[in-house]
């Protein structure tokens, strides 16, 4: 699976697991910036969104992507 498809699959899983308001506010507008050496860099709209996502979703998103890609992955959020 391509990295952008993997991120969209993870976003779909997050949409099912999160409250709608939180998903719409923090996750809906994210996008894959790059994927290099097992690190997904996810673009967000501002530093406040980055801090919120880092503190609440890094481990969940990492776990999801590891399951989707079937290999060790990590996630960073970038503005």
N, C-alpha and C positions, 0 to 999 in steps of 0.2 A: 504494500500500500504506500502511496506517495505521502510525504509529510503533510501537505495541505489537506489531503483527504483524511488523514489520521486526526488532525486538529479539528476538522469539522465533525468527525465522529465523536470526539471527546466533548465538543460543544453540545452536540445532540444529547449525550448522556447527562451533561450538567443541566441542560434545560429540563430534563425529566426529574432530576433530583433536587433542584433548588426552587425556592419560592419564585414565582413569576416576576415580582417586582425586583428582587435581587438580580436575577438573571438578566432582565432587560436593562437594568442600570449598569451592571459591571461586566457581563460576559458577552452579550449579544454583538457588540461592535468590535470585539477582538479579532485579530487576524494573524496568521503566521507571517513573520518577517523573514526568518530563515531557520534552517535546521542543519546544523553542522556538528559533527563528532558527538552525536547523541544528545545535543542540546537544542530544544525547541525554544526559539526566541519569539515571544508572542507580543505583538504590538497592541498598545492600549492608548486611549485618547489623552491622558494626562497623568501627572505624577501621583495625584490622589487615588486614581483608579489603580495605578501600579501598586501602591502601598496596600490598598484594600485587597487586591488579588493575591499579592505575595503573602500577606498574613493569613488569609483564609482559604486559598485554593491551590497553593503550590503543591502540597503533598497529594491532594486529590487528583489534580490534573496530571501530575507525574505518574501516579499509580494507573490512571486510565490510559495514558499514552504507552506505558510499559506493556499493559495488557493488549492494546491494539497493535503495537509494533512488534510485540513478542521479543523485546530486548531492553536492556537498561537504557533509560532515558532520563533527562532532567528538563525542567521548565524554568525559563526566566521571563519576566515581564518587562517590556521596554516601552518608553514613550516615543 
